[in-house]
Amino acid sequence: MRRLFTAIAIACTVASPAWARSAPPQTVRIDATARATPFPHFWEQMFGSGHATLTMREDYRDDLRAVKRVTGFRYVRFHGILDDDVGVYTEDEHGEPVYNFTLVDRIYDGLLRNGVRPVVEIGFMPKKLAANPDALHAFWYKPNVSPPKDYERWDGLIRALAQHLVQRYGIDEVATWYFEVWNEPNIDFWGGVPRQASYFELYDHTARALKSVSARLRVGGPATAAASWVGDFLAHAAKEHVPVDFVSSHGYADDTAENLFHSDAPVPEDDRVCRAIGKVRGEIAASPLPHLPLFWTEWNVPGRDNLRDTTYVGPALANTVRECDGLVDMMSFWTFSDVFEEGGPSPEPFDGQFGLRASGGIDKPSYYDFALLHQLGDQRLANDARDAIVTRKPDGSLAVAAWNLVDSGQHGAARTLHLKFEHVPADARVMIQRVDDEHGNVLPIYARMGSPRYPTMAQVAQMNAATALPPPAQEHLDHGALTLMLEPDALVLVTVAGH
């Protein structure tokens, strides 16, 4: 039986050989009247996923619905809407373009039926339109990364796609979508030479073709890996009078500091994503287009040691939210699901994939981490704690996320955290939820099952039932104080009733 443990007013201990040592106690003072700023849930509005045809699979849609239930999920981004397996573009016996949007409709209909809109990543290149039909990326599904052989035909394809979407869904709907030109053109996803200049040509044609259908369609880029090219991209767009409605780029916690910042100065992994976002935000501010929104359309925690399957994600996610607040308009966690095929179909659950749900629809700790952070309020209260976020909800209650982040390879210790509240009733009702080794963590349960490579549906249901978070533990403050014991990589949500 899983144990629910909390500690109110005095620290309680839980025996566990994995974290027998304790770090020095820490006190966080929380003033309910502190300065408040808007706190839009930028980390949960958009998620990434694999490639376009996966969206028609029932397991993908099951995962989409499950993640939407526990987050503010509004947009999804994926590769390959123009790939040959979607069948959008070919040519007849006379070499004339032939368009087919049947599967495009199935893809976008399915998203909209489930209450999620697309970020339409324009890519990759249909073989019949490719300057180099053999320019195939190493991904299992082998997308073509060539420039088009004929920009007039490329323009025609983009206009036809946009016209079809507007005709099918209406301009009021499609104007709420985002169109992002290509994916990571600064690395091997783009075969143009030279890379930057040829991508700018692709962007110019694509943006102008979209806007020729309706000025209300929103287009942006450069969708680069490792926070690259943004300054050059905006300078080019301004000089050439090319439309740009948003800026997008990518950066992961395990990208090197050299790749992200072009410097060998050490930057802790926990800080790299938001440091990169801050760098790009500064480049936007210094550009001729200083007020554009910034979307970070791919990010995740480090991938080594299968960390993405573990409780590490929760505190790493919370710390990223704390650091990135105010710097970015939306962040897209890559990905919401392990229905994902960059290296082929997943060979087994918990092989370190990116998603919140493992193959077969198994809820990972990260699924519950997002569920906890979803409950934060929409006003953030000023607080200088490095391991807590303090918010106010519309009903006046306080929602506080607290965590104990321990980096991979380090020996973590349990931490006693004293929360001292000011300007709330001294005996206010408190609700506590947590994700840690004993709560929301499927890995021990999976191991006790014998780590089946292909879990049955009954086993999946058993794992999800065993990890489902129980109702919040209800307690009261003791003279305005609450003490928590946080094991390594624990994430805790504390809600203090309003007054």
Secondary structure, DSSP 8 states (H G I E B T S, - for coil): -------SSS------GGG-SEEEEEEEEEETTS-EEE---TTSSEEEEEEGGGGGSHHHHHHHHHHHHHS---EEEEE-TTSTTTT-EEE-TTS-EEE--HHHHHHHHHHHHTT-EEEEEE----GGGBS-TT-B-SSTT--B---BS-HHHHHHHHHHHHHHHHHHH-HHHHTTSEEEE-S-TTTTT---SSHHHHHHHHHHHHHHHHHHH-TTS-EEEEEEGGG-SHHHHHHHHHHHT---SEEEEE--TTS-HHHHHS--S---HHHHHHHHHHHHHHHHHTSSSTT--EEEEEE-S--GGGGGGSTTHHHHHHHHHHHHTTT-SEEEES-S-S---TTSS-SSS-SS-SSSEETTTEE-HHHHHHHHHHTS-SEEE----SSEEEEE-TTS-EEEEEE----TTS---EEEEEEEEESS-TT-EEEEEEEBTTBS--HHHHHHTT--SS--HHHHHHHHHHHS--S-EEEE-BTTEEEEEE-TT-EEEEEE---
